[in-house]
Amino acid sequence: MTKPNGKNSKDSSAVREQCSAQLPIRQAQTGSQRLAEAVAHGTLTSATLHTYSQAGPALDIEDLAQQMHRAGAEVVKGDVGRVERLLTYQFLTLNEMFNNLAQRAKGQNNFKGIETLTRLAFKAQSQARATAETLSVMKNPQPYIKQANIAHGHQQVNNGVPVAAAAPTRAENSQSVPNELLEDRKNGIVMDTRAPRKASCVDTPVEAMGTKHGPPK
C-alpha cells in the first residue's frame, strides 16, 4: 500500500485554504461549508489552472482565483471579448500544431511514422476548423425562432411580422367551380344532376306534338 505524498497533501490543503478564503464569511458558517461553497462555485478550478500554467510559486493562487472570477462575471454580463480572444489564440496555436506535425510527417522514412504524424496533423486541423466555426457563430449569431408550427404539408412561420389578409386557398376556389358549371344563371336553367336511367327496349309513351311545334304548312 503506497503512502500518501506529504508534500502534495500539504500543497492541496494550502490551495483549498486559499480558495475558500476568496468567499465571504457568513455568520455561523463552518470551514467545511466554506470549502463546499468554493467547490460548488468552481473556485478550486484555479488550482488546476495553476498546475497547467507551470508558473510555479511566482503565480499566487489567490490572484489567479480573482482573475478567474472576474472572467466569469464578464461572461455573465454578456461581455465575451475575453472568450473570443482566447479562442483566437487557440486557433492560431492549433494551426501551428498542424504545420509542425505535417512537416515532421514529411521527414519520416517509414510508413508508420508518416501515418501517425499525418493523423495527428489532421486532428489539429479539424480542431482549428471547429474553433474558427465557433468564433464565426459568436460573431454572427443565428436568429432565434420565436414560433414553430408543426403540421403536415406546407407551413409558414411569422415572427412578429404583420401579414396582409390571406388570399383564398385553392381548395376554397375549387368548391364554387362545380356549382357554376351546373347552373346557367343568365337563362335560369339548372342542369339535371340525377343519375341517368337504365336503357330499356320499351318505348316511352309520348303525346302528339301540338300545332305550335309542328312543321310549317
GISULKA-V765503 format. One line per field, one symbol per residue. burial: + if it has 16 or more other C-alpha atoms within 10 Angstrom, else -. A space follows every 10 residues. Layout:
# GISULKA-V765503
burial: ???
This chain:
# GISULKA-V765503
burial: ---------- ----++++++ -+-------- ---++--+-- --+++++--+ ---------- ++-++--++- +--------+ --++--++-+ +--++++++- ++--+----- ---+--++++ ++-++-++-- ++--+----- ---------- ---------- ---------- ---------- ---------- ---------- ---------- -------
